[in-house]
Amino acid sequence: MDAILKQALASLASSPVLWDCPLRDYTSFAIGGPATALIVVEELAELQRLLVFFGEHKIQWRIIGKGTNLLVSDAGFAGVILLLGKGFGALHRIVRGNTVKNDDVVIQAGAACSLARLGGWCVDQGLSGLEFIAGIPGTIGGAVIMNAGAWGRELADVIVSVTVVTSSGQVCTLSRSELKFGYRIWHDHEHAAEEWVLIGVELQGVVADQNQIRSLCQAYHQKRQIKQPKGVPNAGSFFKNPQGDAAGRLIEVSGLKGLRVGGAMVSPVHANFLVNSGGATAANVLELMEKVQVKVQTDSGIVLEPEVHFL
Ligand SMILES: Cc1cc2nc3c(=O)[nH]c(=O)nc-3n(C[C@H](O)[C@H](O)[C@H](O)COP(=O)(O)OP(=O)(O)OC[C@H]3O[C@@H](n4cnc5c(N)ncnc54)[C@H](O)[C@@H]3O)c2cc1C
């Protein structure tokens, strides 16, 4: 990006542009080279201005949440990384219609809201339906893109509508019936990573007993504490579970727990977690991923597909 373009970009952003920004600081894997620029966007008009500017000047861009499901290349990203700031993190409880029925409670969440804050807020509000997100890191925006889920539930079960901003700056709200989700995927977004920014979502909540909601969340938290590696950077489950089986089980029976490539390792605690045990590069993780895929396919005939997104 030349100096004139850099100056023009800086004038459009409300916060200082971070040039040559190391993306390892923005991912839970703690891996990744620099982005040409990183901008924290605080309001809709700013986001619209930036997207139009990127289109006019053919600048590559990508939006990320908390980077908890992301492997960023060692070379980084030749373009602008956008992050949604606090201005996109509001939570509201909406009651629709004249009669207040249990199932009429809709939760309006800004895409930047963390799942932790959303989950805690639902407990405070006595709203059930989202307990399954307890302990999943990341933002609700990233969770919608991933159709994140746990314990047999997923975001698609509770989405009422989503609001996106297109690359031309248009704001569109799409209702659940217009959206296609699959296991850990929002199909409509699959080939649209540089076409939309998700800015908000409406979710269905059900009024319920606060103590029951709280204890279910705590139970889910505890299960995670026991099952998942602690204190080592990772991106959660690395592979999608194949139908009717668990990727972790297949990797474990192939004897791959503890396998290493450089600083990347198959977690000895949970085989579907590839962890950065210290100084891992993206190349290390990719090589380890391939080794796991080859061995599991040889042993079981099953091809493991990554769940994490690559940048
Ligand atoms: C310890 C650990 C446990 C985990 N457990 C689970 C689990 O149980 N279940 C589960 O499903 N996942 C799990 N994950 C994965 C991850 O936390 C979720 O997928 C999370 O919802 C991702 O949110 P994020 O904000 O970090 O998204 P990111 O990783 O930042 O982004 C994910 C994708 O969404 C895109 N994106 C993000 N925000 C937007 C936006 N506003 N508009 C458009 N595109 C966007 C990014 O470009 C990227 O392609 C776990 C991860 C960790 C580290």
The ligand as a Gaussian input file, in Angstrom:
#p B3LYP/6-31G(d) Opt

LIG

0 1
 C      -10.463000     -23.533000      24.063000
 C      -11.432000     -23.411000      22.927000
 C      -12.639000     -24.101000      22.996000
 C      -13.556000     -24.008000      21.939000
 N      -14.729000     -24.715000      22.029000
 C      -15.622000     -24.643000      21.025000
 C      -16.851000     -25.383000      21.084000
 O      -17.155000     -26.073000      22.042000
 N      -17.692000     -25.297000      20.024000
 C      -17.419000     -24.532000      18.932000
 O      -18.226000     -24.489000      18.002000
 N      -16.264000     -23.826000      18.840000
 C      -15.371000     -23.866000      19.848000
 N      -14.196000     -23.146000      19.769000
 C      -13.922000     -22.366000      18.551000
 C      -14.313000     -20.874000      18.636000
 O      -14.215000     -20.430000      19.959000
 C      -15.697000     -20.567000      18.119000
 O      -15.850000     -21.000000      16.802000
 C      -15.969000     -19.052000      18.186000
 O      -17.325000     -18.857000      17.992000
 C      -15.195000     -18.223000      17.166000
 O      -15.400000     -16.850000      17.467000
 P      -14.269000     -15.763000      17.179000
 O      -14.835000     -14.429000      17.482000
 O      -13.029000     -16.112000      17.892000
 O      -14.089000     -15.947000      15.623000
 P      -12.717000     -15.857000      14.785000
 O      -11.882000     -17.050000      15.100000
 O      -12.115000     -14.529000      14.954000
 O      -13.270000     -15.991000      13.312000
 C      -13.842000     -17.186000      12.835000
 C      -14.308000     -16.940000      11.392000
 O      -15.402000     -16.015000      11.403000
 C      -15.063000     -14.846000      10.634000
 N      -15.665000     -13.729000      11.347000
 C      -15.506000     -13.416000      12.659000
 N      -16.281000     -12.375000      12.989000
 C      -16.956000     -12.007000      11.868000
 C      -17.920000     -10.996000      11.563000
 N      -18.368000     -10.130000      12.482000
 N      -18.387000     -10.914000      10.286000
 C      -17.957000     -11.778000       9.337000
 N      -17.045000     -12.755000       9.565000
 C      -16.549000     -12.876000      10.821000
 C      -13.547000     -14.815000      10.567000
 O      -13.078000     -14.142000       9.421000
 C      -13.223000     -16.301000      10.519000
 O      -13.379000     -16.791000       9.199000
 C      -13.265000     -23.223000      20.809000
 C      -12.044000     -22.516000      20.754000
 C      -11.146000     -22.607000      21.803000
 C       -9.854000     -21.846000      21.717000

